[in-house]
Amino acid sequence: MLLAQQFANQHLVSLDVPPWRTAAIRMVSRALRPSIDDIEIKAPIFIVGTPRCGSTMMQEILSCHERVAYVTHAMDSARDPRTFYATELLRKRLKLDVEGERYLKDSIIVNAGTPAEAMRFWAEALKLDPFALTWPDQTLDDFTPEDIEHIYFYIKHVINCFRDRGGDRFLNKSPALLTVVPLVAELFPDARFIYLVRDGRQVANSLIKLYRRQREQDIKVNHPMFKDQPFIPYPRVNGLEQAIETWGAEDLRTTSHIWNESIDYMDRIKSSIPHLMEVRYEDVLAEPQAVVGQILEFCELGEPEQPGAKAAFDARMAKVGRVSHVNQYSGFEIVESIAGENLKRYGYCDSSS
């Protein structure tokens, strides 16, 4: 019953778990005494792009690899990195996973062991105000050594949970990080960034659905942060606040602007990122083996070798391109009127239109 309730209360910004559960996990953790003294953070992998760009699919594929470590939903709920090892140990041994479709109702199945975006961690660690529609440009100089060490401390504890399968490469997918990529690159100079781009006409439509589902969940779980003021699950691109004030958060002109500005932003900064690979979502669908192979090579991962990891990887790859549900999208002419040049540049609409 408790696990089912926790699954029903899933949220992008994780809710606090009951104090008694936190206390129990801390007791177990103290007994286990997990050590991270010998763990190094080597070339972490970040999947970035607008929401609804196919980043969850890419995250699911890469997280099958035996060398990849990631924040699970159970860890995200636990929040305290010192308890991650105990949390994962208990989850696996006691089979504490409740599985089902995520609250966005997009046919993506999640459970306590699947990858989480860790939005709450990143917001707190990088001092990002979830209510602000503009975020300041930041560098490492804006953070204390203790702030930076806490980020490394957190990630080392995540990696520690995957060492038994050979996990040594941290993976994270969080669209919220799109507009702070330079800061993340400063934190991790050897990081690999996989930058996904999807047809802006599809993305603009899908973002509206995302906003509505997010607001429904805010209210359903009575989220203490967002029950009165909605969380806007859009990248903090230039002009976002003005677009929402002018058209509203559920208007195709707003979401078209978001996609277009996201493309422009990445165009401005991507040459300054040492290790960045740009990938069109549609190319992954068209040639999954070839494109994912290139991504694995870029990340210096190689093909999965352990039988369990290889089986999971192959099974997930076999699902690429399968349609679970069909969305009825419209208003393409509106998106093209705002983002036409970038749509043409990426081959999403005829250059003569």
N, C-alpha and C positions, 0 to 999 in steps of 0.2 A: 504493500500500500504506500509506504513512504517513498519507495523508488518510483512508483508510478506517478505519484504527486510531483516528485522532483522533475521527472521527464515532462509532465504537463506544464511545469513552470519554467521551461527553457527560455532563455532570453539572450540576445546578443551581448548585453551587459549583465554578467552573471549575478544572480541574487545571492545574498548571504545564506549560508546553511545554518541550521539551528545551532546554538552555542554548545549544547550537549554533544552533538556530533563532532564538532570541531575539537572539543576537549578530549573525546575518546580517540580520535585520530592522532592527536598530539601525544597521547600516552603511548600508543603503539609506535609512533615515530621515534620517541625517545628510547624505547626498548630496542628498536632496530638500528639506531644511530647511523643513518646513511651518510657516507662521506663523499664529498665532491672535490677533495684536495687535488686529485690527479687528473681532473677533467679539464680539457681545453676546448674552447669554442672555435671550431675550424670552419671557415667558409660557410656560414649559415645561409640558408636559402629562403628568399622572400618572394612570394607570388603577389604581384601588385597589378592593379587595374581598377576600373570602375566596378561597383557592385554589378552583378548579373553579366559578367564578361566571360564566364566559364572557369573562374578561378577555383570554385569548389571541386569541379571535375578534375582539374589539374592537381589540386591538393590530395584528392582521394587516390589518384594514380601514384603520385610520388610517395605518399605515406605508406604504401605497401612495401617499399624498399626496406630491406633489413638494416641499412645504415642510417635511416631517417628517424629522427626523434621529433615529437611534436607535443603541444599542449593538448591533452584530452579534455573532454567536457567535465570529467570527474576532477581533474586538476584545476580547471578553470573555476569550478564551484568551490573547491577547497581554498584557493587563493594563496595560502601560506606555502611558499615553495619548500619549506622544511618538512611539510607533511606529504609532499607529492609521492614519494616512494612508498610510504605506508598506504596512501590512498589507492595507488595502482595495484599494490600487492593484494590488498583486501578485495578490490574490485574483481581481479582475476581469479583469486582462489575461491571466493564466495559466489562467483558468477552474478555479480550485482549489476548486470546490464539490463535495462529496459529499452527495447528498440521500437522505433516507429518513425513516421514521417516528421520532418522538422516543421516548426510552426509556420514557415513561409508557404507550406502546402505546394511544394514544387517537386514532389516525388523523390526528394533526397532523404535517404534513411540515415538516422543518427542514433547513437547510444552513448553511454557514459565513456566508452573507449574510443570514439571517433574524434577526429581533430576539431578543435575549437579555435576561433579567431583570437581569443584572449584579449578582447577589446577592453575589458575593464583594466587589465594589467597595463596595456599600452597607454591608455588614457591617463592612468595615474603616474606611470613611470615617465612619460614624456610631457606631463603637465598639460594635457589637452582637455579643454573645457567642453564636455559633450553638448552643452547648450549653446555655445558660441558658434555662429555660422561662418566666422573667419578665425583662422588660427595664425598666430605670429610665426614669422620665419625664425627658426632657432638653429643654433650651432651648439657644439659641445661646451662652449664657453658659458652657456646659459645654465649649465648643470654642475652640481658639486661632484667631487670625486665619489662621495657616498651615493649620490643618485646613480652615477654610472655603474658603480660596483654592484648596486642592487639589481640592475638589469642583467649583468653577467651572472650574478648569484642565482637569479631566477632561472635563467636558461640552462645553467649547469645542472640544476636540480631536475629539469626536464630531461636533459640528456641522460642523466643517471638512471632514469626509469627505463631506458631502452638499451642499456649496456649489455643486458643478458642476450640480446639478439644481434649485437654488433652495432647498435646505433651510436653514431658519433657526429651526425650532421643535423643541426636544428633546422626545422622547416616551419614556416608560418605563412598563412594566407590571411591578410586583413586589408580589405579595401580602404579602411580608414587611414592606412599608412601611405596611400598614394601621394598625398601632398607633403609628406615629410620624408620622402625617399632620401634626399641629401643628408638629412640628420641621421637616418639609419645607416647610410653608407659611411658616415663619420664614425659612428659607434662600432661598425664592423667593416674595416677597409677591404677585407677579402670576401665580403658577402656576394652571393650570386642573386641577381634580381631577374625574375622571369616576368616580363611585362606583357600582359595579355590585352589584346584589342579585339573587340567584337563590333559587329555592325551597329552603328549608333541608332538606327531606326528601331532595332530590336531592344537595345539597351534602354532607350528613352521610354519606351512603353513599359518595359519590365520594371524600371525604377518606380513607377507609379504603383504598381502592384506591391513592390517591396515596402513602400511607405505605408500603404494601407494595412498590410499584414503586420507590420511592425507596430503600428498604432493599436491594432486589435489586441496584440499580445501585451503591450504596455498595460492596457486596461484589464485584460483577463487575469494577469498575474498580480495586478495591483502593485506594480513596480514602484518602490518608494521614491525613486528618482524621477520617474517619468509619468506617473499617474495623472498629474495635473498639467505638466508641460511636455509635449511630445518630443521624442528623440527623432531627429532628422537623420536618417541613415544614408546621407549623401556625402560624397567627398567635398571637403572645404575648398572648392575652387574659387578663383576670382569671380566676383559678381554673384555668388550664390545668394547672399543676403538680399541684394537688390532684386534678383529674379523672383525669390519667394515673396517679397513684399509686393512686387508688381503683379505676378501671375498666380502665386500660391504654390504650395509644395506638390499638389496633385495635378499640375498642368504640364502638358507635353512640351510647351515652350520652355518651362523651367528645366525639365529633364534633358531636353535637347541641348540647352546651354551647358548643362553639367558635362555631358559627353564631349561636346566641342571644346570646352575649356580644359577638360582633363587631357585631351589629345594635345592641345596647345602647350599646356604645362609640361607634359613629358617631353615634347619636342624641344623645349627650352633647356631642360636639365639633363636629358639622357646622355649627352656626350660627355658630361662631367662625372658620370658614374662608371667606375673602372670595369665592373663586370655586369653587364646588362644585356639580356637577350629579349628581343621583341618578337612576339608570336601572335599571329592572328588566330583567333578561336576557330574560324572556319577552316583554316589549314589543318588544325588538329583533327577536326571531323573528317576532312577529306583524305588525309594520309596519316592516321594516328601512329602507326609503327615508325614511320620515317621521322615525323616531327618530334614525337616523344623520345625517340632515339637521339636526336640532336640535342634535346633538352638534357637528357641524362649525361651526354658527353660534355655539354657546357657546364653542368654542375659537378663534373668529375665524379660521378657515382658509378657508372658502368651498369650493366644489366644486373638485376637481382640474381643471386646465386643460391641462397638457402631455399630448399624445396618449398617450405611454407610461404615464404615471401614471394617466390616466383609464381606459385599457384595463385596467390591473391592478386599479384600484379597482372598476370595473364587474364584472370577472370574480370578484373576491372577494365582492362584494355578492350576486352571483347564487348563491353557495353557502350563504348564510345560511339556516339552517333545514333544510338537507339532512342527513339522518341517515346517517352512515358506519358506525356500529355501534350496537347496542342494548344498553344495560346492564340487568341484572336487579337492580333495587333492591327492598329490602324493609324491614320494621321501621318503617314510617311512623308507626305508633301510638307507638313509643318516642320518635321525634323530636317528635311533637305533644305528648306528655306533658311534655316539657322546654321546648319552644320554642313552645307553642301560641299564646300571645298575640301574639308577633311574626309567626308564620305567618298568623294571622287578619288582622292589621293590614295585611299586604302582599298579602292576597287569595289566599293559598296553600291555605287550608282554610276550610271553612264556619264562619262565626262562631257558628253554633248548636251546633257539635260540641264 
